[in-house]
Amino acid sequence: MDVDALRWFQQVADGALVTDVAAAEHVSQPGVSRALARLEREVGERLLVRTGRTLRMTRAGAVLKRHVDAALHELDDGLAAVAALADPESGTVHVRFERSLGAWLLPQLLRGFGERHPRVRLVLEPAGPGQPATGPDVDVALVSARPAGSSHRWQRLLTEPVLLAVPAAHRLAGAGRVGLASVLGEPLVLLAAPSPFRDLCDALLARARPEGAEEWDVRFEVSDLATVQGLVSAGAGVALVPASALDGRAEVLPLTDLGATRDVGLAWREDGSLLPSARLFLDHVADVARRGHVAVAFG
């Protein structure tokens, strides 16, 4: 089918006058009308009927319109991808990030990118509850755990400690390094599942509980780390928090437990579909790392 005819059908179906379409597309009005008539012959159904000066969709036209919209959207995405190959500076990079990393690390990684590449559009999206940071529509993901499977490459940016947060009046406040087993039996405040950090916390707690000992008392499960620390500071319990999320409201203690750290890094598709504009972003992050703007181990 003629792509121009599909685009003109889309515009007319959305309420544009044939004369307006012709003027915008720099073609004659009869040319647009003939293209729409050819489209109807190819489909084998009447798609548009005249009501006064405007054309309205028939039932068949409404059915076709949904598919035309989807097809042209995919086509435009493809054309944009090809254009990005020719001019990486005009592309779009979709970056998804875990919420616990958005407030502090993401701004550091973006430092200077807009000045270097002003025509590259960044779409920054926090991962929703239970939503994986990676996905088929995501170019680069900022994550705190290496993605499962082999469809993504992974680069560690930094390793940060996981700390025990306790109320200011807690018996362990100021005690220095402690083991998780020292708070077994006390109420716990944890980030709600599913989340990579909750998975890490569950693994640490499972290893720290001696065989045959009582289960951990998970008293509160909340959706964000700020609330976790607020509850701890109010005396509701103790919690595990990553060092980067500290807000000063709770006392924190280093842990002696093996594995009380989390790796933070970038993940990106390895299937060859990554556009040059996304490569520009990855190169920029590598440069930020080399300049020492973040504490990284970027190989």
Residue pairs with C-beta under 8 A, 6 or more apart in sequence:
1 39
1 42
2 35
2 38
2 39
3 72
3 75
4 25
4 35
5 35
5 36
5 38
5 39
6 39
6 68
6 71
6 72
7 72
8 21
8 25
8 32
8 35
8 36
9 36
9 39
9 47
9 48
9 61
9 64
9 65
9 68
10 65
10 68
10 69
10 72
11 20
11 21
11 24
12 18
12 21
12 36
12 48
12 55
13 47
13 48
13 55
13 57
13 61
13 62
13 65
15 54
17 53
17 54
18 29
18 32
18 33
18 36
18 55
19 29
21 32
22 28
22 29
22 31
22 32
25 32
36 47
36 48
36 55
39 47
40 46
40 47
40 48
43 60
43 64
45 58
45 60
45 61
46 58
46 60
46 61
47 57
47 58
47 60
47 61
47 64
48 55
48 56
48 57
48 58
48 61
49 55
49 56
49 58
50 56
57 65
80 91
80 92
81 275
83 90
83 91
84 90
84 91
84 92
84 275
84 276
84 277
85 275
85 276
88 120
88 275
88 276
88 277
88 279
88 280
89 117
89 119
89 120
89 277
89 280
90 119
90 120
90 277
91 120
91 121
91 275
91 276
91 277
91 278
91 280
92 120
92 121
92 122
92 123
92 277
93 120
93 121
93 122
93 123
93 139
93 140
93 275
93 277
93 278
93 280
93 281
94 123
94 125
94 137
94 138
94 139
94 140
95 106
95 122
95 123
95 124
95 125
95 138
95 139
95 140
95 141
95 142
95 281
96 125
96 126
96 127
96 133
96 134
96 135
96 138
96 140
96 141
96 142
97 106
97 124
97 125
97 126
97 127
97 133
97 141
97 142
97 143
98 126
98 127
98 133
98 142
98 143
98 144
98 195
98 196
98 197
99 126
99 127
99 224
100 144
100 197
100 225
100 242
100 244
100 245
101 142
101 143
101 144
101 244
101 264
102 124
102 126
102 142
104 244
105 142
105 157
105 244
105 264
105 294
106 124
106 142
108 288
108 293
108 294
109 142
109 284
109 285
109 288
109 294
110 122
111 288
111 293
112 284
112 288
113 120
113 122
113 281
113 284
116 284
117 277
117 280
117 284
120 277
120 280
120 281
122 281
125 138
127 133
129 192
129 194
129 195
129 223
130 194
130 195
132 147
133 141
133 142
133 143
133 147
133 267
134 141
134 143
134 147
134 152
134 267
135 141
139 268
139 269
139 274
139 275
139 278
139 281
140 266
140 267
140 268
140 278
140 281
140 282
141 147
141 152
141 266
141 267
141 268
142 264
142 265
142 266
143 196
143 264
143 265
143 266
143 267
144 196
144 197
144 200
144 242
144 262
144 263
144 264
145 196
145 199
145 200
145 262
145 263
146 154
146 263
146 265
146 267
147 154
147 267
150 270
151 269
151 270
151 271
152 267
152 268
152 269
152 270
153 267
153 268
153 269
153 270
154 265
154 266
154 267
155 265
155 266
155 267
155 298
155 299
156 263
156 264
156 265
156 296
156 297
156 298
157 264
157 265
157 266
157 285
157 289
157 294
157 296
157 297
157 298
158 263
158 264
158 265
158 294
158 295
158 296
158 297
159 261
159 262
159 263
159 264
159 297
160 242
160 243
160 244
160 261
160 262
160 264
161 242
161 243
161 254
161 255
161 260
161 261
162 200
162 201
162 204
162 240
162 241
162 242
162 243
162 255
162 260
162 261
162 262
163 240
163 241
163 242
163 243
163 246
163 252
163 253
163 254
163 255
163 260
164 172
164 178
164 180
164 183
164 238
164 239
164 240
164 252
164 253
164 254
164 255
165 228
165 229
165 232
165 238
165 239
165 240
165 241
165 246
165 250
165 251
165 252
165 253
166 172
166 173
166 183
166 232
166 238
166 250
166 251
166 252
166 253
167 173
167 232
167 233
167 234
167 235
167 238
167 250
167 251
168 233
168 250
168 251
169 235
170 238
170 251
172 178
172 182
172 183
172 253
173 251
173 253
174 251
175 253
176 253
176 254
177 253
177 254
177 255
177 256
178 253
178 254
178 255
178 256
179 208
179 255
179 256
179 257
180 204
180 205
180 208
180 255
180 257
180 260
181 208
181 209
181 210
183 238
184 208
184 209
184 210
184 213
184 214
184 216
185 214
185 217
186 217
186 237
186 238
187 217
187 219
187 220
187 236
187 237
187 238
188 205
188 216
188 217
188 218
188 219
188 220
188 237
188 238
188 239
189 219
189 220
189 221
189 222
189 228
189 231
189 232
189 236
189 237
189 238
189 239
190 198
190 201
190 218
190 220
190 221
190 222
190 228
190 239
190 240
191 197
191 198
191 201
191 221
191 222
191 223
191 224
191 225
191 228
192 198
192 221
192 222
192 223
193 199
193 202
193 221
196 262
197 225
197 242
197 262
200 262
201 240
203 259
204 240
204 255
204 257
204 259
204 260
205 216
205 240
207 257
207 258
207 259
208 257
209 215
209 216
219 236
219 237
220 231
220 236
220 237
222 228
222 231
225 241
225 242
225 245
226 245
226 247
228 239
228 241
229 239
229 241
229 245
229 246
229 247
229 249
229 250
230 249
231 237
231 239
232 238
232 239
232 249
232 250
233 249
233 250
239 250
241 250
241 252
242 262
243 252
244 264
246 252
266 282
266 285
268 274
268 278
268 282
285 298
286 298
288 294
289 296
289 298
290 298
